[in-house]
Amino acid sequence: FHDLDADEAEGLARWIRASQQPSGAWHLPGGGPDLSLTAFGWWALVEAGDDPAAEHLVRARRVVHELGGR
């Protein structure tokens, strides 16, 4: 995100948010919740400026823990 201009960063963050599942997870195409994608999605949105205490990121963190992440 640091190398993107403001419009590019917001567009990417919007796409990441839109691809989050209602459970809070991100999925591989045609698959179920993925630990790596969910952790990366959480991190990317925090880097983009989303509040880690926001509901969508709390759900993502919960999924990471459920899938064995710390």
N, C-alpha and C positions, 0 to 999 in steps of 0.2 A: 504494500500500500504506500510505502514511503516514496517510491519512484513514480507514482501515478499522480496526474493532476487531480484536482478536486472532483471534477465530473466523472473521470474514469474510476476513481476510488468509490464514489457513491454508486455508480452503475454496477460495479463488481459486488459491492456489499448488498445491494438490492437483489442481485441474482443469487447470491449465497443465501440470503434470508428466504427468498422464494423457493429455493430447493430444499429447505428444511422440512422434514416431515412433522405432522402434528404431535408425534411422540417426543420430538426434540432432536431426533437422530437425522443423520444424512445417510443415504443408502447408496450402495453401488448400483449401477443400472441393472434392473431385473432382480436385485437381491434384497436382503434385509438390512437392518441397522449395521453400520460399519464403525468400529471403534476408531480407526484412524481418520476416516472422513469426518466423523462427528467431532473429534478432538481438534482437527484442523479447521473445521467450520467455526467452532467456538473461538479458537485463537484468532482466526481471520476477522471475525466480527468485533472482537475486543480491540484488535489492532486498528480497525476501521472507526473505533470510537463508541461502539455500543457498550452500555453499562453491563458489567458482569452480573449484576443483581437483577437485570431485566428478565422478565418471565421466560422469554424464548431461550436465553442463555442458561438460566437455571434448569430448564428442561433438558437442554443439551448436556449439561454437567451431570445431571442425574443419569442419563443414558450412558455416558462415559463410565461412570461408576458401576452401573449395572452390567456393562460389558467387560468389566475387569480392570478398567483404567483407574488411575489414582488421582 
